[in-house]
Structures are given as C-alpha cells and as structure tokens.
Amino acid sequence: MKQKNVYLVIGFMLFALFFGAANLIYPAFLGIYSGHNIPWSIVGFCLTGVSLPLLGVIAVAKSGSDDVESLARPISKWYAIIYSSILYLSIGPFFAIPRTGATSFSVGIAPIFGDNFSVKIIYAILFFGLSYFLAIKPSQLAENIGKFLTPTLLVVIAILVIASFIHPAGNYGNAFNAGVGINNAFKDHPFIAGLIQGYGTMDALASLVFAILVIEATKQFGAKTNKEVTRITLIAGTIAIFLLAFVYIFVGRIGATSQSLFSFTDGHFTLHGSPVNGGQILSHASRFYLGSIGQAFLAIVIFLACLTTSTGLITSSAEYFHKLVPALSHIAWSTIFTLVSAFFYFGGLSIIINWSAPVLFLLYPLTVDLIFLVLMQKFFNNDPIVYRTTIGLTVIPAIFDALSTLSQMTGLFRLPEAITNFFQKIVPLGQFSMGWIVFSALGFLLGLVLHQLKKA
C-alpha cells in the first residue's frame, strides 16, 4: 500500500474509533447555549477535545508502551493499576458505553417511537446485545462498518452543514448559562466553559487506549522502528483530529443557530417541557434541514458509529480487566460490562453526562499530566521522581474540583468554607476549576530540582 494511503487508512480508522456519542452531542449542546459566543466556546472545546487526544496518541507511540498501566508505571505500580482501572471504567461501563446507547436512542429512536420505558428496553436489548456479540465474537463486520462509516458519516454531516447555510433555522442567538458551575458558563466565561465541555468527549482518556490499536496498525503496514511508528501516528493522528475539528466547528454552529427550534423556559432550552440534550438538538435540527428521511438516515449512521465505539470499548475494557484478574475470562468481563452499561443507559443521556462531570474533573488533570510527562521525559531521563511530584501535587486540586462539582450536583454535602476559599479564590485559575495547572507546574519544577540533586 502506498505511504499516502497508509496515512489516510489509519487516520480514518482513528477518527472512527474516536467518533462516537459525545462528538456530536457536546458541540450541539455547547452551540445552542453559546449563541453568538460560539467562536470562543468552540476554540476552548477544540483545545481539549482535539489537541489533547492527538498528544495522547503521540505520547503512547513515543513511549513504546503496550497499555495504559505500563505508561503510568513510573509513578508506582499501585497508582498505575488504580488509575488505569478508573480510566477503563469511565470510558467503559460507567459512562462512555452507556452514553453510546443513550445517544443513539435519543437521536434515532425517541423522535420516531417515543421515549417510554418499553421502547427503551427493546432498544437496549438490540443495541447492547449486538455490541456484546461483536465484542465476544470478533469479525470483519465491525472493521467493515468502521471502514465505510467514516466517509459516509462525513458526507451526511457535510450535507447537514451545507443545508444549515442555505436554509438556516435562525441567526446566532443570545448566550445563556446552561446551569451552575464554570462548565456551564457559556454566557459569562465561554472559552473556559468550552474548554471544560471538551473534557466530556473523553477522547483524551480514550486516546491512551486507542493509540495501542493505531501502533499495531502502523506495524501491520510495515513500520519497524519506533521513529517510523511515531511519524505515521503523527500524520494519521493529524488527519483524524482535523476531521474531528471539522465536525465540532460546524455542529457547534448548527446548535448556535437552532435556538428558535426549542422553547426557552426557566433558563433552559426545552422540548416537551424538559431541558434538551445534545442528541435532541441535533435530531430536531436535522429534521428541520433534511426532513424525516434525512433525520432517519442520520439516525442510522449515528447508530453504527455508536455501535462500533461501544464494541471497541467493551472489548478493550474486558481485555484489561481480564489481564488484571485472569480468573474471569474475557467473555465473563464482557458480559459484566455489557450488563452494567445497559443498567446505566436507562438513566438517560442527560443523567449520564451530569454524573460523568466529577469523574472527569478528577481524571483529566492526571491524564494531561501523564501525557505531558511522557512527551517531556527526555529532559529528565524518565526519572520516576518527576512523575511522582507532578502527579502527587496535581491530585490535590483534582480531588477538590471533583468533590466540589459533586457537592453542587447533589447538595448532599458541603466542603469546608476555608478549603473552598483557598482553591477557588487564592489558587490562581482556581475559580475556573483550572487550579490544577499551577499545582502541576510546581510539582514538575520540584521534580526537576530533585532530579538534578540526585545527579549531583
């Protein structure tokens, strides 16, 4: 195969792996609340939703690691196991897998058949049953879907985008805050809100898992040295994230010009009296632009996109936990994760998104640190002390932001006022839930000093 074709094939494969439920629902939701602030929101969104996944893939390629646990091993064996377990559970059965089912249901099934419980049960049996079958019986079906899905999906989105320019639903609307917390402050702090909403795609977390598949693909296409693997991964990754950015920018614009399609009640855009989620926004916008046929076709493509993502996540999660606990087979872990995913799916798309927020506030700083440390390891000879000081300080504000978000969501507890004031008013960027950046920088500098002292 020609070199250019290798880049395209692997780039399309990586895009297909990344592209799932969140890659449409988050920019659509971001767009409708951002309104005329959409340029600021989408730039922030792309920084975390596009740049970090690319850096994650490159980091794994450069490190030569064969799984997430070995990537985090310099910190400590137990940290690597705990971090990897939480990461796989988050991008697996707790949030990402049930979200694939909830999104495809919200976009394709609910607008046609309604969202009553019996319809949800039937769809759960179909979607998760098929995902489970593909996960335990690897076949060419999933590969073929991924191969043909990417161009098909891009064509459908391109048609939707063109229609939105030819016959827009409206002009850019006003900006509104979608709720409490900096991650919903589309009116007051659109760039920061977009930055944090980009966490929700979970692609930076998934990049550490999907990179392994990309590396294997480069070797199948003839890459022999680590330098060749890194070069192909970089170019293919750039293709994938360019396609993701295309989707984010124009789906965000569709959301920003679709405010007229929904009611605005008590500070929220609503449909049938309930606040809308990104899946409903995209579904109704598609119906406006393309009619019922276009809406149905988009629903089918999204179903396939979510199915391939769900299958891949069940497979990768089961493989890791089978390695961790060999007493349970790959099929047993796949069964457990499919059942757990189906259970959380019944909570609905909005509930899944909301409950993922505290976990993302915890995991993302630690993941960004890990990616950064792997990319910078040549400057400190991969010394574990630098990993430990950086992660050790970062985990402090990460835990605070996670608990603070959980407190706002549930109202079940309150953090001590002194602690809240310190992290949100004294720590630089703390009011934006970005105080971890300062802690990371201090931890990294401390690690470098200790590294130099060891050498002296």
C-alpha positions in Angstrom: 0.0 0.0 0.0 1.3 3.5 -0.9 2.5 5.6 2.0 -0.2 8.3 1.5 -2.9 5.6 1.6 -1.4 4.3 4.9 -1.8 7.7 6.5 -5.4 8.0 5.2 -6.4 4.5 6.2 -5.0 4.8 9.7 -6.2 8.4 10.1 -9.8 7.3 9.1 -9.5 4.3 11.5 -8.5 6.6 14.3 -11.4 9.0 13.5 -13.8 6.1 13.5 -12.5 5.0 16.9 -12.8 8.5 18.4 -16.1 9.4 16.8 -19.0 8.2 19.0 -21.7 9.6 21.1 -20.0 12.6 22.6 -18.6 14.0 19.4 -22.0 15.3 18.2 -23.9 15.9 21.4 -21.4 18.1 23.2 -20.8 20.6 20.4 -24.5 20.8 19.6 -25.3 21.5 23.3 -22.4 23.9 23.5 -23.6 25.7 20.4 -27.2 26.3 21.5 -26.3 27.9 24.8 -23.3 29.8 23.5 -25.2 31.6 20.7 -23.1 34.5 19.5 -20.3 33.4 21.9 -19.8 30.2 19.8 -16.3 31.2 18.4 -14.9 31.5 22.0 -16.6 28.3 23.2 -15.6 26.2 20.2 -11.9 27.3 20.4 -11.8 26.1 24.1 -13.7 23.0 23.2 -11.2 22.1 20.4 -8.2 22.6 22.7 -9.3 19.8 25.0 -11.4 17.8 22.5 -8.9 17.8 19.6 -5.4 18.8 20.8 -5.2 16.5 23.8 -6.3 13.3 22.0 -3.6 13.9 19.4 -1.0 14.5 22.0 -2.2 11.3 23.9 -1.8 9.2 20.8 1.7 10.6 20.1 2.8 10.1 23.7 1.9 6.4 23.7 3.6 6.0 20.3 6.8 7.7 21.6 6.8 5.7 24.8 6.6 2.3 23.2 4.1 1.2 26.0 1.7 -1.6 25.2 -1.0 -0.5 27.6 -2.1 2.4 29.9 -0.9 0.7 33.1 2.7 0.5 31.8 2.5 4.1 30.7 1.7 5.2 34.3 4.1 2.6 35.9 6.9 5.1 36.7 4.7 6.7 39.3 4.1 3.5 41.1 2.7 0.0 40.5 -0.4 0.6 42.6 -1.1 4.1 41.2 -0.8 2.6 37.7 -3.4 -0.1 38.5 -5.8 2.3 40.3 -5.5 5.0 37.6 -5.9 2.5 34.7 -8.9 0.8 36.4 -10.7 4.1 37.0 -9.9 5.2 33.4 -11.2 2.0 31.8 -14.4 2.0 34.0 -15.0 5.6 33.0 -14.5 5.2 29.2 -16.2 1.8 29.6 -19.3 0.6 31.5 -19.9 3.6 33.8 -20.1 6.5 31.3 -18.9 6.1 27.7 -20.5 2.8 26.8 -24.0 3.6 28.2 -23.7 7.1 26.6 -23.3 5.4 23.2 -26.6 3.6 23.7 -28.4 6.7 25.2 -27.2 9.0 22.3 -28.2 6.7 19.5 -31.6 6.2 21.3 -32.0 10.0 21.8 -31.1 10.9 18.2 -32.7 8.0 16.2 -35.4 6.2 18.2 -37.0 8.6 20.6 -38.1 11.1 17.9 -39.9 8.3 16.0 -41.1 5.8 18.6 -41.1 7.9 21.7 -39.0 7.5 24.9 -41.3 5.4 27.0 -39.8 2.6 29.1 -40.9 -0.3 26.9 -39.2 1.2 23.8 -36.0 1.8 25.9 -36.0 -1.9 26.9 -36.4 -3.1 23.3 -33.7 -0.8 22.1 -31.3 -1.8 25.0 -31.7 -5.5 24.0 -30.9 -4.7 20.4 -28.0 -2.2 20.9 -26.2 -3.8 23.8 -27.0 -7.3 22.6 -25.3 -6.6 19.3 -22.4 -4.8 20.9 -21.9 -7.8 23.2 -22.0 -10.2 20.3 -19.4 -8.2 18.3 -17.2 -7.9 21.4 -17.0 -11.6 22.1 -17.1 -12.8 18.5 -14.6 -10.6 16.7 -15.4 -10.5 13.0 -14.9 -8.4 9.9 -18.3 -6.8 10.4 -17.0 -4.2 12.9 -14.0 -3.5 10.8 -16.1 -3.1 7.6 -18.5 -0.8 9.4 -15.6 1.4 10.6 -14.0 1.4 7.1 -17.2 2.6 5.3 -18.7 4.5 8.2 -16.2 7.4 8.2 -16.7 8.7 4.7 -20.5 8.1 4.9 -20.8 9.9 8.2 -18.7 12.8 6.9 -20.9 13.1 3.8 -24.1 13.2 5.9 -22.6 15.8 8.2 -21.4 17.8 5.2 -24.9 17.7 3.7 -26.3 18.9 7.1 -23.8 21.7 7.3 -24.5 22.9 3.7 -28.2 22.9 4.4 -27.7 24.9 7.5 -26.0 27.6 5.4 -28.6 27.5 2.6 -31.7 27.4 4.9 -30.6 28.4 8.4 -33.0 27.8 11.3 -32.1 31.3 12.6 -29.3 33.7 13.3 -26.8 33.3 16.1 -28.8 33.6 19.3 -28.0 35.1 22.7 -25.7 33.4 25.1 -27.0 31.7 28.2 -25.5 29.9 31.1 -26.8 26.3 31.0 -26.6 25.9 34.8 -24.4 26.4 37.8 -20.7 25.8 37.6 -18.0 27.1 35.3 -18.5 24.2 32.9 -22.0 25.7 32.0 -21.0 29.4 31.9 -21.4 29.8 28.2 -22.5 33.5 28.7 -20.0 34.5 31.4 -16.9 32.5 30.5 -17.5 30.9 27.1 -13.8 29.9 26.5 -13.4 28.2 29.8 -16.8 26.6 29.6 -15.9 25.2 26.1 -12.5 24.0 27.5 -14.2 22.0 30.2 -17.0 20.8 28.0 -14.2 19.3 25.8 -13.4 17.1 28.7 -16.8 15.4 28.2 -15.8 13.8 24.9 -13.5 11.6 27.0 -11.3 11.4 23.9 -8.1 12.4 25.7 -8.7 9.4 28.1 -9.6 7.1 25.2 -6.5 8.2 23.2 -4.3 6.3 25.6 -6.3 3.1 24.8 -6.9 3.7 21.1 -3.2 4.6 20.5 -2.3 0.9 21.1 -4.6 0.0 18.2 -3.0 2.6 16.0 0.5 1.5 16.8 -0.4 -2.1 15.9 -1.9 -0.9 12.6 1.3 1.0 11.7 3.3 -2.2 12.3 1.0 -4.2 10.1 1.6 -1.6 7.4 5.4 -2.1 7.6 6.6 0.3 10.3 9.6 -1.3 12.0 11.3 1.3 14.2 9.8 3.5 16.9 10.7 6.6 14.8 8.6 5.2 11.9 5.7 4.4 14.2 5.7 7.9 15.7 5.9 9.5 12.3 2.9 7.6 10.8 1.0 8.0 14.1 1.6 11.8 14.0 0.4 12.2 10.4 -2.5 9.9 10.7 -3.5 11.5 14.1 -3.4 14.9 12.5 -5.8 13.7 9.8 -8.2 12.3 12.5 -8.2 15.4 14.6 -8.7 17.6 11.6 -11.8 15.7 10.8 -12.9 15.9 14.4 -12.4 19.7 14.4 -14.5 20.0 11.2 -17.3 18.2 12.9 -17.1 20.2 16.1 -17.0 23.6 14.5 -19.9 23.1 12.2 -22.1 21.1 14.5 -21.5 23.8 17.1 -22.6 26.4 14.6 -25.8 24.3 13.9 -26.5 24.4 17.6 -25.9 28.1 17.8 -28.4 28.9 15.0 -31.1 26.4 16.2 -32.4 28.2 19.3 -35.7 29.0 17.5 -36.5 25.3 17.2 -36.9 25.0 21.0 -38.8 26.7 23.8 -36.8 28.7 26.4 -38.2 28.1 29.9 -36.7 28.9 33.3 -33.3 29.4 31.9 -33.2 26.3 29.8 -33.9 25.3 26.2 -36.7 22.7 26.5 -38.6 20.1 24.4 -41.9 18.9 25.7 -41.2 20.7 29.0 -37.8 19.1 29.7 -34.4 20.5 29.2 -32.9 19.4 25.9 -29.6 17.5 25.5 -27.3 17.5 22.6 -28.8 14.5 20.9 -32.3 16.1 20.8 -30.8 19.3 19.5 -29.1 17.6 16.6 -32.1 15.4 15.8 -34.5 18.2 15.6 -32.1 20.4 13.6 -31.6 17.5 11.2 -35.4 17.2 10.7 -35.6 20.9 10.1 -32.9 20.9 7.4 -33.4 17.5 5.8 -36.9 16.3 6.7 -37.9 13.0 8.1 -35.8 11.0 5.6 -32.6 12.9 6.4 -33.3 12.6 10.1 -33.7 8.8 9.7 -30.6 8.4 7.7 -28.6 10.4 10.2 -30.0 8.2 13.0 -28.8 5.0 11.2 -25.3 6.4 10.7 -25.1 7.5 14.4 -26.3 4.1 15.4 -23.4 2.5 13.5 -20.9 5.0 14.9 -22.1 4.4 18.5 -22.2 0.6 17.9 -18.5 0.4 16.8 -17.4 2.6 19.7 -19.4 0.6 22.2 -18.0 -2.7 20.8 -14.4 -1.4 20.9 -14.8 -0.1 24.5 -16.4 -3.3 25.8 -13.5 -5.3 24.1 -10.7 -3.1 25.4 -12.1 -2.8 29.0 -12.7 -6.6 29.1 -9.1 -7.2 27.9 -7.6 -5.0 30.6 -9.6 -6.4 33.5 -9.0 -10.0 32.3 -5.3 -9.2 32.4 -5.8 -7.7 35.9 -8.0 -10.6 37.2 -7.3 -13.6 35.0 -9.7 -15.8 37.0 -12.5 -14.2 35.0 -12.4 -14.8 31.2 -12.6 -12.1 28.6 -16.2 -13.3 27.9 -17.1 -13.0 31.6 -15.8 -9.5 31.8 -17.6 -8.5 28.5 -20.8 -9.9 30.0 -20.4 -7.9 33.2 -19.5 -4.7 31.5 -22.4 -5.0 29.0 -24.9 -5.6 31.7 -23.6 -2.6 33.8 -23.6 -0.4 30.7 -27.2 -1.3 29.9 -28.2 -0.5 33.5 -26.7 3.0 33.4 -28.2 3.5 29.9 -31.7 3.6 31.5 -30.7 6.7 33.4 -30.9 8.7 30.2 -28.4 10.8 28.3 -28.6 13.9 30.5 -28.1 12.0 33.7 -25.1 10.1 32.3 -23.5 13.4 31.2 -24.1 15.1 34.5 -22.7 12.2 36.6 -19.6 11.9 34.5 -18.6 15.5 35.3 -17.0 14.9 38.8 -15.0 11.9 37.4 -13.7 13.9 34.5 -12.6 16.7 36.8 -10.5 14.1 38.6 -9.2 12.1 35.7 -8.4 14.8 33.1 -5.7 16.7 35.1 -4.0 13.4 35.9 -4.2 12.3 32.2 -2.9 15.6 30.9 0.0 15.4 33.3 0.8 11.8 32.2 0.7 12.8 28.5 2.9 15.8 29.2 5.4 13.8 31.3 5.8 11.1 28.6 6.4 13.8 25.9 9.0 15.6 28.1 10.7 12.5 29.5 13.9 13.0 27.7 14.5 16.2 29.7 14.6 14.3 33.0 15.7 10.9 31.8 12.3 9.5 32.6 13.1 9.8 36.3 10.1 8.5 38.4 10.6 11.3 41.0 9.4 13.9 38.4 6.3 11.8 37.7 5.6 11.4 41.4 5.9 15.0 42.4 3.9 16.3 39.4 1.1 13.8 39.9 1.3 14.0 43.7 0.6 17.7 43.7 -1.9 17.6 40.8 -4.2 15.1 42.5 -4.9 17.5 45.4 -6.8 20.2 43.4 -8.2 17.5 41.1 -9.9 15.8 44.1 -11.2 19.2 45.3 -12.8 20.0 41.9 -14.4 16.6 41.7 -15.8 16.9 45.2 -16.9 20.5 44.6 -18.8 19.5 41.4 -20.4 16.6 43.2 -21.5 18.8 46.0 -23.1 21.3 43.6 -24.8 18.5 41.8 -26.3 16.6 44.7 -26.5 19.1 47.6 -25.8 16.2 49.9 -22.7 17.7 51.5 -20.7 20.9 51.6 -17.0 21.3 51.6 -15.4 23.4 54.4 -15.5 27.1 53.5 -11.8 27.6 54.2 -10.9 24.8 51.8 -13.3 26.2 49.1 -11.9 29.7 49.5 -8.4 28.5 49.2 -8.9 26.5 46.0 -11.3 28.9 44.3 -10.1 32.4 45.5 -6.4 32.1 46.4 -5.1 29.5 43.9 -4.6 31.1 40.5 -7.2 29.9 38.0 -9.0 28.1 40.8 -12.2 30.0 40.1 -12.2 28.3 36.7 -11.5 24.8 38.0 -8.1 25.1 36.5 -6.1 25.5 39.7 -4.5 22.1 39.0 -2.3 23.7 36.3 -0.5 25.7 38.9 0.0 22.6 41.1 1.2 20.6 38.1 3.8 23.2 37.2 5.0 23.4 40.8 5.2 19.6 41.0 7.1 19.4 37.8 9.6 22.0 38.8 10.1 20.4 42.2 10.7 17.0 40.4 13.3 18.6 38.1 15.1 20.1 41.1 15.1 16.7 42.9 16.3 15.0 39.7 19.2 17.4 39.4 20.1 16.9 43.1 20.2 13.2 42.6 22.6 13.6 39.7 24.9 15.9 41.7 
